[in-house]
Amino acid sequence: MNIAVATLDKQINDYLGVLNMRQKKALLTVAKTFAEAQPENDYSDEFKAELDSRYDEYKNGGVLVGEEEANKRMDIAK
């Protein structure tokens, strides 16, 4: 756990002590909602593997596509 996360965790725990029961229940509802929500960018394992593959190719001397070429390719794909 990095320092920023540990600091946030401590701050949250510090505030729990001053909340009343109604406030704690409301906070629990919010926390559950966040924990159970699916992020919009929850990528499939296949997509993650493809991204990893392309990044590995880049690290090993792969050719990058510039902004102009990328825009052309996106226009063609529409």
Backbone bond lengths (Angstrom), bond angles and torsions (degrees), N, CA, C in turn:
res aa  C-N    CA-C-N  psi(-1)  N-CA   C-N-CA  omega(-1)  CA-C   N-CA-C  phi
1 M - - - 1.453 - - 1.526 107.20 -
2 N 1.336 115.84 130.99 1.463 116.95 -179.06 1.529 110.88 -82.73
3 I 1.310 115.42 170.55 1.467 121.55 -173.73 1.525 111.35 -63.15
4 A 1.333 117.66 -40.37 1.461 120.38 -178.54 1.524 110.83 -62.12
5 V 1.331 117.33 -42.31 1.461 120.94 179.34 1.524 110.11 -66.93
6 A 1.319 116.76 -43.08 1.462 120.35 178.73 1.526 110.90 -61.18
7 T 1.323 117.48 -39.29 1.459 121.87 178.37 1.529 110.36 -64.71
8 L 1.339 116.77 -44.85 1.465 120.08 177.44 1.520 111.33 -61.62
9 D 1.320 116.89 -44.41 1.462 120.65 179.00 1.531 110.82 -58.86
10 K 1.319 116.20 -43.15 1.470 119.96 179.43 1.520 110.77 -64.16
11 Q 1.318 117.10 -43.97 1.464 120.47 179.90 1.532 110.84 -61.69
12 I 1.317 116.90 -43.10 1.470 120.24 177.99 1.518 110.05 -61.24
13 N 1.321 116.43 -47.15 1.470 119.98 179.13 1.522 112.33 -61.66
14 D 1.328 117.63 -37.65 1.465 121.00 178.40 1.528 110.78 -62.78
15 Y 1.320 117.21 -41.21 1.467 120.58 -179.17 1.525 112.55 -71.86
16 L 1.315 118.10 -28.27 1.468 119.95 179.89 1.524 111.63 -57.72
17 G 1.300 116.21 -34.17 1.460 120.74 -178.27 1.521 114.59 -67.59
18 V 1.320 117.98 -19.61 1.469 119.99 -177.77 1.523 113.02 -105.03
19 L 1.323 117.21 -1.47 1.464 120.59 -179.87 1.522 110.84 -85.88
20 N 1.334 116.10 146.67 1.460 119.36 173.74 1.528 109.05 -84.96
21 M 1.333 117.21 175.52 1.468 121.40 -174.55 1.532 111.55 -60.98
22 R 1.321 118.36 -42.03 1.461 121.63 -179.99 1.522 110.55 -61.28
23 Q 1.331 116.95 -43.32 1.453 121.84 179.63 1.529 111.35 -66.15
24 K 1.338 116.78 -39.49 1.461 120.55 178.38 1.527 111.14 -64.12
25 K 1.343 116.77 -40.11 1.467 120.25 178.25 1.527 110.44 -64.70
26 A 1.324 116.15 -40.73 1.466 119.92 178.23 1.526 110.41 -63.88
27 L 1.319 116.70 -43.19 1.462 121.47 178.57 1.526 110.95 -63.42
28 L 1.319 116.71 -39.41 1.459 120.90 178.13 1.536 110.40 -62.51
29 T 1.323 116.54 -41.84 1.462 120.44 178.15 1.520 110.72 -60.29
30 V 1.322 116.86 -44.41 1.465 121.12 178.82 1.529 110.33 -63.69
31 A 1.332 117.05 -46.08 1.463 121.02 -179.18 1.531 110.78 -61.14
32 K 1.333 117.30 -42.70 1.472 120.74 178.56 1.519 110.76 -62.88
33 T 1.331 116.08 -41.51 1.468 120.08 179.83 1.520 110.49 -60.66
34 F 1.324 116.88 -45.34 1.460 120.27 178.03 1.534 111.30 -63.59
35 A 1.320 116.76 -44.11 1.460 121.27 -176.02 1.521 112.31 -66.68
36 E 1.332 116.64 -34.24 1.458 120.55 -176.45 1.523 113.35 -89.68
37 A 1.324 117.67 -13.55 1.465 121.27 -177.04 1.525 110.30 -71.43
38 Q 1.312 114.61 139.63 1.463 120.17 173.53 1.517 108.00 -86.19
39 P 1.312 117.80 124.64 1.463 118.46 176.76 1.524 110.28 -64.71
40 E 1.328 115.70 145.28 1.459 120.23 -179.66 1.521 111.90 -62.98
41 N 1.309 117.04 -26.83 1.458 120.16 -177.74 1.527 111.51 -102.63
42 D 1.317 116.80 33.27 1.458 120.87 177.68 1.529 107.90 -77.00
43 Y 1.323 115.87 93.21 1.448 121.53 -173.52 1.521 111.72 -77.65
44 S 1.312 115.43 149.64 1.455 120.89 177.38 1.531 109.39 -68.70
45 D 1.318 115.59 160.45 1.461 120.24 177.87 1.523 111.01 -62.06
46 E 1.333 116.59 -35.39 1.466 120.66 179.43 1.528 110.85 -64.88
47 F 1.344 115.85 -42.97 1.462 119.41 -179.58 1.525 110.52 -66.58
48 K 1.338 117.07 -41.31 1.455 120.72 177.82 1.529 110.55 -61.25
49 A 1.319 116.81 -40.86 1.468 120.91 178.68 1.525 110.78 -63.35
50 E 1.338 116.00 -39.61 1.473 120.08 178.29 1.532 110.23 -64.94
51 L 1.314 117.47 -43.11 1.465 120.23 177.49 1.531 110.89 -62.04
52 D 1.337 116.71 -43.54 1.465 120.62 178.36 1.518 110.99 -61.40
53 S 1.328 116.24 -41.56 1.464 121.20 179.61 1.526 111.09 -62.33
54 R 1.317 115.96 -44.80 1.469 119.63 -179.69 1.526 111.05 -67.38
55 Y 1.326 117.58 -36.80 1.457 120.34 178.11 1.527 110.44 -66.50
56 D 1.326 116.64 -42.14 1.467 120.18 176.86 1.523 110.86 -59.91
57 E 1.326 116.15 -41.65 1.467 120.30 178.35 1.531 110.12 -61.07
58 Y 1.331 116.44 -44.30 1.472 121.35 177.99 1.528 110.79 -59.45
59 K 1.341 117.29 -46.01 1.467 120.82 -178.78 1.521 111.79 -63.25
60 N 1.327 116.60 -26.20 1.462 120.79 -177.65 1.524 112.26 -98.37
61 G 1.338 116.63 28.08 1.458 120.44 173.72 1.513 114.92 94.51
62 G 1.311 117.78 12.75 1.461 120.54 178.88 1.515 111.98 -62.99
63 V 1.313 115.96 157.00 1.459 122.07 -177.84 1.524 109.77 -87.10
64 L 1.325 114.98 133.73 1.457 120.16 177.08 1.526 110.06 -90.25
65 V 1.309 115.82 149.96 1.451 121.86 175.71 1.517 107.05 -99.43
66 G 1.320 116.82 130.66 1.458 121.42 179.93 1.520 111.97 -74.92
67 E 1.339 115.12 171.89 1.457 120.59 -177.61 1.528 112.14 -60.23
68 E 1.316 117.08 -44.20 1.470 120.52 -178.63 1.523 111.11 -61.57
69 E 1.316 116.76 -46.42 1.470 121.01 179.79 1.529 110.87 -65.34
70 A 1.329 116.65 -40.44 1.461 119.81 178.59 1.531 110.61 -62.09
71 N 1.327 116.69 -42.70 1.468 120.29 178.32 1.523 111.01 -62.61
72 K 1.342 117.33 -40.89 1.464 120.13 176.88 1.520 110.75 -60.63
73 R 1.314 116.50 -45.10 1.462 121.01 -178.50 1.539 110.80 -64.60
74 M 1.325 116.71 -37.62 1.461 119.09 178.77 1.513 111.16 -69.01
75 D 1.322 118.15 -36.99 1.452 121.50 177.72 1.523 111.13 -64.61
76 I 1.312 116.09 -37.45 1.480 120.62 178.33 1.510 110.56 -67.44
77 A 1.330 116.69 -36.42 1.465 121.28 -175.90 1.522 112.06 -72.21
78 K 1.325 119.31 -16.32 1.469 121.44 -176.71 1.490 112.14 -71.39
